Amino acid sequence: MVVEDRYAEVFKNVYVRPGTVADGLAELQVHWPDVPIVFCDTRPLAEQWTYRYLAAAWRWAADADSVPGGPPLPMPAPPLGPTAADVRSWARSVGLDVPDRGRLRPEIWSAFLEAHSGRDMAAATVSRLAVRRD
């Protein structure tokens, strides 16, 4: 957690009793000791610290994937339904006019879902998921 002020400023708060804020910070640190609280003087310093922290975390995560015993990088969840590219490809194969980019009209989606209703749709989704996981 990055705070855009000095810790001493906690005790100059006019809206909340300063002891309440300090006690709250202490309780947070006890409950979640792995979450650091960093006090920076200004917003630019807070932003600078955050950018450097995120860059270091990114580099560590990239290196940790190659280190035995390092934490695995999370895999993005595959889409659960057809993608716009799937529907666009199907629409062109059956002769429907669709744009190269942008949103597809609702009637195109309806026609796709109607043509692939039931087991066909579930089987297509499962087979596509199996291919992406390999």
CORKAMO-V394923 format. One line per field, one symbol per residue. psi: psi as a letter, one per 20 degrees, with the letter a starting at -180 (. if undefined). burial: 1 if it has 9 or more other ideal C-beta (glycine too) atoms within 8 Angstrom, else 0. A space follows every 10 residues. Layout:
BEGIN
psi->???
burial->???
END
This chain:
BEGIN
psi->ppplrqhhih jjpihqphhg gggggggghg hmiioqopoq grghhggggg ghghgghggg hghhhippiq pqpppqpqqi aqrhhggggg ghhjjqoqqh raqqqhhggg gghghkqchg gggggghhgh ghi.
burial->0010100001 0010000100 1100100110 0000001101 0000110011 0000000000 1011100001 0000000000 0100011101 1100000100 0001000110 1110010000 1001100110 0000
END
